[in-house]
Every structure is written in C-alpha cells, then in structure tokens.
C-alpha cells in the first residue's frame, strides 16, 4: 500500500467564483501597481498580473474545489511562458510544481486531465538546463522521477518506472550527506522500488524500498512536517513484506510507524484522513492474523473517521469508502451481523457511484462490490445478489487492461462467483468458465508472487468439482497437484495455510474414494487435522474445516471399523453445525454430514435415538436456505430414515418437502442438459414416494407423486408450449407476456440458442446464463400473477388426480411402480373410476434390475445394441442358442410376476375388450422402462406361446399420464393428410441400409403421390427434414438411429449432412402431427442414469407434437423394417387415406405376422413398440 494521493474531479475553470472576488481585489490591485513600476512590456505585465492572480486563487481554493486543477494547470502554463520570456529557472520549477499538483488532483480518465506530457517535458528541459554539479540537479532529477512515476501509474509503461528509479537513484547519489533534501530523495526512491516490486514481484526491490524508507525516517529530525508521510510510507513497505513472508514483526513495525504518523499529524491537517485509513488497513491485517476483535473494531473506527474527515467531492472518497466496506465485510464474517454486511455493500456501492467512468480505480471498486454481493447471496440466497456479483466482476475484468498486475485476482474472483452459481444451479458452463478463469489467473501470476498459492488453490477446488461431475481422473490428479503446490508455496504461519491444507486433504479423500489407497486417506486426515489446529477459535472457516475432518474420520471408520474414529467424526460434524449461524448457506451440507454420521452409528450400534436425531438433522437441512442440491438430498435421506423406522407421517412430510424443492433443483432457468444432470439425484424419488403412499393405501397421492417426479423436463417443456387460451379470454396482455417469456425460456433451454439475443447481438456465456435466470424468475412471477385470477388457482401447478384420470379416456393405463420398498401396479381404469392397485408379492426392484441386466447382456453378446451398426441383416440369434433360452426366461418372469396379476385385475373389473383383445397403455418405471412388457408370456423353444400378453391385449406405452393429456385445441381437428417419407439407404459414414428402399416402395403402394413428399438420400438434410416435418401430419423415418449415452439430448437420426438431434426435434411445435414411424434403431431406448425422464426419440416426437409414434427398443433387421411398414400402413390407410384404425392395433397385427416368420428369434419382433394416444 502506497501513500494516498490527493486527486479530485475538475470542473471547467472560467475564473468566475463570486465568493473569492472580494478576497482577490486587493491582491490584484497591488499586482497592477507593481507591474506599472517594473518597466515590463504590456504583454509581460499581463502575464505577471494573471500569474499573481492565479497564485492567490490557488492558495485560497481548497483541494476538493472542482476548479483547482484547472487553476494550477493554467498557472503552470503562464509560468512556463514567463520562463521562455525571461529564462528565469525558478519560473519553470514553479510551473512543474503547479502542473504536478494539478495532475495529482485530477482523476485518471477525466476529460480535463492536464497535459502530463507537457509537465514531464518541462521537467526534462529543467534537467537539461541544469549544469552538472549544480546544487539544484538532485532536486530536478527527483521531480522528473516523480512525474515519470505518475505517468507510469496512468499508462502502465514499465519504461517510465525504470526511468523514474534511475532519476531517483541519481538524485540520491548527487545529494551530499546531511543535506536537508536527502530524506525526501530517499523516500521517493523507496516509493519507486515499492511500485516496481508490485509489478514484478522481485523481493530485492521490496528490500530496497524498506531500506530507503528507513533511512529517510532516520535522517528526518523530530518535529519535521514530513515525518508523518515518511513514517506512513515505511509502514506501507513493511506491510507489503509482511504480506509476502508472513513475519508478524514486519506488521507490528508497520502499525507502530503508522500510529506515530497519526499522532504527529495535527488535527485538521488534510493528510489526517489518509493516515487514519492506512492505520485502519494495518490493524485489519493484524486482525486477519491473530483474530483479536479489538483490532478489527479499531480498524473500522479509524476508517469511519477517515471517511468523516474526507470532504464530499474529494477524489479519495471512493477509495476510503471502499476500504471501510472491506473492513465491515470482514467484521460480518466473524460476527455474522447482517447490519455490517449491508453497510459494507452500501459503502462499496457509493464508492462505485463516486468513481468516474474511466478512472483506473473503477475495476477495483467493482471487484470489491462483487465480493460483498456474493457474500450476501451466500447468507440470504437471493439469486439477484449472485447475478449482480457476477456482473460486477465481469465489468471489473473488462475494464482491467491486459498486463495489469490485478488481472489474475479479478479473474479468480469472477471464477469464484461463477463456481458459486454452478454449485447452486448446476450449469456446467459456469464451472467450465470458472476453471478457465482460474487457469488464466495462474498463468498471469509470476513465480514467487504471494497470490500464487491462492490461485492454485482455487483452480484445484474447481478441478475437483469437475471430477465429481464427470469422473475424469486427470482432473482429480491435477487438483491434487495444484493443492500440493499451493501448500508448498505458502509460508508457515500464513493465514491462508489452514485453507490450503484443508483443500489438499479433501482432494486426497476424493482420490481415496476412487482408488482405495489407505495412504490417501491418512494424508487426508493429517492435512484436515493440521488445518483445524492452525485455525484460531472463532474463525469463520472453522465449521468447514471441522466438517471436512469429520468426513475423513467417518470414512476411515467405514474401512477400519475403529469406533474412536466414528466418535471423533460425530464430534467434529456436530461442532461444525453448532458453530454455523442459522441461515448460513453451508448449513444444509453440515447438517447432512452430521446426520449421516449419526445414521452410521445407528447402523453399527442400533440406537434408535441416533436415527431419530439423524431424521431431525435431515429435516432441518431440507428447510434451510442454501443449495437446492443439498436440500433435496436432505429430504431424500430424511425419507430413507423414516422408511427404516416405519414412521409414515414423517415419510409423507419428507417426500412432500422433496417435491417442494424439486422445481428449484430442476429450475427452468437452466439448460436442459443441466436439468437432466441435476435429476440424477431424483431418479428414485417418484417411485419411492409412490411406494410410501401405496403402503398407506393412498392411491391418489401415489399417482400424483409419480406424475410430479417423472419426465420432469418433458413436463416443463409441455407447460411452456401451453397456448394459454383460457387465460387469453380474461387477460390477453398477461397471456401474451407469459407466451413471450415461455418461448424465450424454451429456446434458452438449449445452449446453442443462448448466445444470441433477439437482435442478433452476441453475449458472453455468463451474460446469457444471467439473462435466462432473469427470464425464469419473470416466468415464476407472471405465473403467480395468473394464479390470483379467478378460476386460475391451480394454473401451471402439478395435475391433481381428477385431471390425471382423463388419460384413461381411450383405454386403461397401467403404471408399474418399481421401488426398493415395494412393487405395485396402479391401474387407471377410466376417467370416472378410482384407481386400482395390484401389489406384486413375488417381484422386487432387485429382480427387475436383474432382468434389465439380463436383457442388456443378451443384446450385447449378440451385437444388436451396437450404437452405430444397427439395422444389420441376418438372424439375431441362432436357433436353439442360449440367448433365445435367456429371452424366454425373461419374458416368462415378466408374465408371471407383473403382467398376469395385472390382467387378472382387469378381467375382474370387466373392462370392455375389442375383438376379444384388451387395449392397455403401459407406463413402466425404473428397470421396467427398459424391458419389453408387451411381449411377456410363456414361450416354447420353437417360439410359439402357451400364453402371452400379445394373445389377449394390444399394448402401447406412455412416459407419463400427462403425455396422453397435453393436446392443444387444434389437435381436435383432423389435419389434412400429408405424408413425409425420409429415406437414407447410404448415409455418409454409416453402414448401408438397402432395406430402406424397399420401405419406400411399400409406402408408395399405400400413399398417393398427391399426399406424399419424399426426401431420399442427399435431399434428406437436417434442415430440410425439420422444416418438412412441420408441414406433414404423418412422418416415416427410415435411417440409422443413435442413442448418445453421454448426452441423451444429442441422440438422434443420422441424415445426409449429420445427426438430427433430439433437442432440435423437440423445439418444433408441430401443431398438426398425427403419427410418426421411426424405422430406425434404439429410438425408444432411454437413459439408464435417468430412467424416469424417458429421454429418447420416440418420447421426443410426442413432446414435439405427434399423437403417436412407432419406435424400437434396440436394433432391427434391415429386411424386417419394410415388412412391418407394409403391414402397418396396410391397416392404417385405406384408399390412400387414414382408415381410423388405432396405430397400436396396426402395429400389434404387423408384429404378430413378423413373429410367425421369425420363429424362436425374439430379438426380431420384440423391439417394435407404439407410444402415445
């Protein structure tokens, strides 16, 4: 920290200041008399008169008067003219002095900044005009050095700083020992070395700075007016060395010098406010080391006095407000008084408002305001604060020129804000951007720089978080390497050491969980223990350190079984909770971890009170302010514990809380990819909550929870596509605003749509994220307004049972709920009848999972789940192969355990059949999502069936009940029949599909040319196919299909110019879509990590607007596809027009014929399914 310069904002000086006129009249009168008697020319007389007038004006005007810089600069120009006219060196010296003072009083970037180049030019002329050996040479060199240093601070050119040091060194060398100017020369030389150290980080410069400042103080007699500023500069240099090396002696000396400076500065002196501010900053540093509250209290007191003594309009006011804001923020962190944080933000906001645009301090003020807003977000959880924090940090970074020494710190702070947003909302782009900022910060930080450990630590944390999401070991190894380097570079006793050790311990713990090396776990515990020991009592970081130590000890207990470890873990986790104030954003995490250690002890000792206490911790966590992820996790853990204790009321409360948090976890302001990632945590909540409701015979609640917790993203998209016609009838403006926001939100769900505004202006990724967060908040607000309208109380809320039952309008819907707690079927018989329940006594989640794995193995072993080489020719299995036998066993288990009990119930309900066949719409959950329910039966070795579902029922599927309900009014009108056929026999980069040509011939046999549009081969581009789908009511796609396991929304159909992604299909609002036939492979294969989301092409076509879709569960044979297509269209079309036959019936009959010619090869006919109404 260097001595504060007095700079102010100039106005336009015009000499008109009525308050001063009277004071100046006498002086001007004397001046005129002197001029008349001097014999000077009229021009010279005019110059002299104006010079004297301006000198008097400069003396009278206070430093904070907006006209003073212009007065000083004008005075400098007149004295320069006088020097040029007379050659009097004293005039140029005065000119330089006044111009320097004018520069110092003018903020950087101000449009009226005096000509610094002219000032330096005058200094250089003065040096050149001074002969070698002249006693004035040191003074001229010193002045030139000062002006060069000022220009360096404005422009950042290192050449100016090097010249400044060179001139100051010459000035010192030429000044004789004992000369009264020597202390000043040494002081300025010390200041220049200090500035170069701040740029380059060479400790040699800092040592020279201290040495010169110390000499300056020693050579200055007591009582000298310069002593306070010399002591202050020495204090600044010592503080900087303390920040590098952590030697408390340096900090104590700095404080001692600054206290002396304050004592020696007389009351009312303009430097007093600066001295008090510097003393406050030093006391703040000591508090951060020793934790003595008295120091931070004194720091705030001194800084508040500094602000009070600084007049309004003074150029240093923003700096002092900023400094006070930092101290208040630190005070808040230790005592948790929100008033301190509010004051901190208020001071930072004032500092920003008072700082003119273009001022070099603006990035610093914005950076600190961003920090304080980020802290308030962590306390209160208002996303608006976090968005503002990010915006301020981004602005600070944009205003920081390349090469600026603070660029790395500002990059790091922006990274912290982005990482915080990721941790709360799960947008991976935020984490990637944070890592990029941290990496840049590390690269920009020179070796040996004191900030390097902090930058490495931040990078290490973010890499570990990315590892936890993607599982790339390289990220974890880099994380550990960065944390180890950070610890090595942090001096013993440095206040950051506990934090560095803690993060290193965390990364070792994570690696132990991956690789199981006990050495990593021991290192984790060792580092976490050191971190706790080095942290003073009362430090705000203590709860986090205790929590992490507790987690490591709990892990060691799980592996070695030492109860002492578990007891210590519990003690540390409990202390973390007790030391954390209510409302702190980390509280949910600490409560969850404490609850988990209690649950662990219950599992080992069986003490009911431990599990009851764990339930209390989880329930408290779920109702805190904080991360939706941690809160939702708490609700799930709470529910699990209540299942164990068989506390149905508490179980219901836990699941109710989970469903309240679910919209925050899967927030519409996030991209769809981020929402799908977040929903991995919720993969069991729908089925487990339904199981709890079924145990209580609450069938209606079970159905409602199943609907709320499954296909969540599909449900959100369908909500956004709602035409809102009912609302339009009573409030057209509100409906239009909702529709506009809904469209923007739906488009913004896809990352590729986010970067461009409606006016095609590109935004940064962070700006785009913030924009869609604002849109989501606006959506929530508008929905609440709509819900206050008469009759709209339930607008956009989850559907109740009365609405859900309407899904059974055409046929019964059977929801198969598979949970680890119990397995059941819920049968929605009709819109008017209450649901029926069938409990599966001999079927469990484990058995369902085993059947899923069996099917995966069958398909994998036979090579028919290959994601690219699909639709291949030849039989899938050899007759009599083990695969066929395994398939028969799988279908038999489904029949006995699941399908037959359901059929028995349907028969008992006397449900109407058509042609002696039931129509059943299956809605499976969990592992059953991947199993062929429709093919269940008892089969013989030759493929014939003793009994099968296909013999007694036509089956279809739906991802949810809502998927059968969401039909806009336009769908009630039958659209004109127009058929689109997309044929891809030779897709570039994929296996040939000659059978697609045969499919086209089959289609042409049934569809008249007037109703048929064909996109064959090169014509079938992604753009053309999408636009054509909007024009046609029937679509047939004969091509390769691809299921993308890493990003299901990138699953799609391979066309001539690439993959048509699922994400692109569902963005289309196809208002007249009737029927789609996806004659490709894996078009109805979901994502195993999120089975309840039904993320596949067939479901996507339903969301896009088609009423019904034929898809496939795995690869199909190329010559089977034309056969099935021919049979299906033969039933669906009559005389070239839709026959009115239910597509599920047409597919059922076609597959039955395929089955007859397939013999025992189940893999040939089983994959075809129908989804939809």
Number of C-alpha atoms within 10 A of each C-alpha: 17 15 17 18 12 21 21 26 23 24 16 12 14 9 13 9 11 8 8 14 12 10 13 15 12 10 14 17 12 12 18 16 11 15 18 12 8 9 10 13 11 11 9 16 18 13 18 20 21 19 20 18 18 23 16 16 21 19 11 13 14 12 22 21 17 21 22 28 32 25 23 26 25 21 27 28 19 21 25 23 17 20 18 13 10 11 12 13 16 12 19 25 20 16 27 29 18 24 28 24 19 28 25 20 28 24 25 22 13 16 12 15 19 22 14 18 12 13 26 22 15 19 26 17 14 22 20 12 12 17 11 11 9 9 13 16 21 26 21 24 26 27 27 27 31 24 27 26 26 20 19 19 16 15 13 17 13 14 11 19 25 18 17 28 24 16 22 30 21 18 27 23 14 19 19 13 11 9 9 13 18 22 25 20 27 28 26 28 29 29 28 27 26 28 23 18 20 18 18 15 20 17 16 11 19 25 18 19 28 24 16 22 30 22 17 26 24 14 18 18 12 11 9 9 13 18 22 25 23 27 27 30 32 30 32 29 29 28 25 22 20 20 18 19 15 19 17 18 12 19 25 18 16 28 26 16 24 29 21 17 26 23 14 19 20 13 11 9 9 16 22 22 28 26 27 27 28 32 29 30 27 26 27 25 21 19 20 17 18 14 18 15 16 12 20 25 17 17 29 25 16 23 28 21 17 26 22 13 18 20 16 13 15 18 26 26 25 25 23 26 25 27 28 27 30 24 25 26 26 21 23 20 17 15 14 18 13 16 12 19 25 18 16 28 25 17 22 30 21 18 26 24 13 19 21 18 15 14 14 19 20 22 26 20 26 25 26 28 28 29 26 26 26 26 21 20 22 21 20 15 19 15 20 16 19 25 25 19 28 28 20 22 30 25 18 25 24 13 19 19 14 11 11 11 18 20 22 24 22 26 25 28 29 27 29 25 27 26 26 21 22 19 18 18 24 27 23 20 18 23 24 18 17 27 24 16 25 29 20 17 27 23 13 20 22 17 14 14 17 17 20 22 26 23 27 26 28 28 27 30 22 23 27 26 19 18 18 14 12 11 13 13 14 11 19 25 17 16 27 24 16 22 29 21 17 26 23 14 19 22 17 13 14 17 18 21 22 25 23 27 27 26 28 28 29 28 28 27 27 20 19 20 14 12 9 13 13 15 11 20 24 18 19 28 24 16 23 30 21 17 25 22 13 17 21 16 11 14 15 18 20 22 25 24 27 25 25 27 28 30 27 27 25 28 21 21 19 13 10 10 13 13 15 12 19 24 18 17 28 25 16 23 30 22 19 26 24 14 17 19 15 14 15 17 22 23 27 30 23 26 28 28 27 28 29 24 26 26 24 20 20 17 13 10 10 12 13 14 12 20 25 19 15 26 27 14 24 31 26 18 26 29 15 19 20 24 25 25 24 25 30 28 22 30 29 26 23 31 30 18 20 21 16 10 14 12 12 16 11 18 24 19 15 27 25 16 21 27 20 13 20 22 15 17 27 25 22 27 25 25 26 24 21 23 22 24 20 21 25 14 16 24 19 21 25 27 30 26 28 31 25 24 21 23 14 14 12 13 20 20 19 25 28 19 24 24 24 22 24 25 23 21 21 23 21 17 21 20 16 22 20 15 16 18 13 12 19 13 9 12 13 14 11 17 21 15 13 24 18 13 19 22 14 19 25 23 16 24 22 18 17 10 13 22 17 14 13 7 6 8 8 13 14 12 16 17 17 19 24 21 19 23 22 17 19 20 17 16 22 15 13 16 19 16 14 21 16 12 13 8 11 16 13 14 17 16 12 15 18 16 18 13 13 21 26 18 24 23 16 15 20 22 28 25 24 26 28 29 24 12 16 20 24 24 25 22 27 26 24 18 19 12 10 15 19 16 19 16 18 20 12 10 18 18 18 13 14 23 17 14 23 20 15 17 19 16 15 20 20 12 12 15 16 23 21 17 17 16 17 26 27 18 14 10 12 20 21 13 16 12 11 12 23 22 16 16 21 21 18 21 23 20 19 23 23 16 18 23 23 16 17 23 17 11 15 19 12 9 11 8 14 14 14 9 8 10 16 22 21 23 30 24 23 23 24 23 22 20 25 24 24 18 23 27 22 26 25 21 19 13 14 13 19 14 16 10 15 20 21 20 16 15 21 22 23 27 25 24 26 29 27 22 21 23 17 19 16 15 10 10 16 9 8 11 14 12 17 20 24 22 25 26 30 26 22 19 20 15 10 15 15 19 23 15 23 25 16 20 26 20 13 19 22 16 14 18 23 15 13 10 14 17 18 17 17 20 18 14 16 23 19 20 11 11 20 16 11 20 23 17 17 23 24 22 26 24 22 30 29 31 29 27 29 16 14 10 13 22 24 20 23 26 24 25 29 22 15 15 17 22 20 23 20 17 22 21 20 16 14 20 18 24 25 21 23 26 21 26 30 30 31 31 31 29 24 24 21 16 14 22 22 29 25 26 27 24 32 32 30 24 26 28 23 24 27 26 22 27 31 25 25 25 22 26 29 26 22 24 18 19 21 22 18 25 22 20 19 24 22 20 20 20 15 14 10 18 15 13 13 10 13 13 23 26 20 20 25 25 18 22 25 16 15 19 19 12 13 18 15 25 23 20 25 23 25 21 23 28 24 27 27 25 25
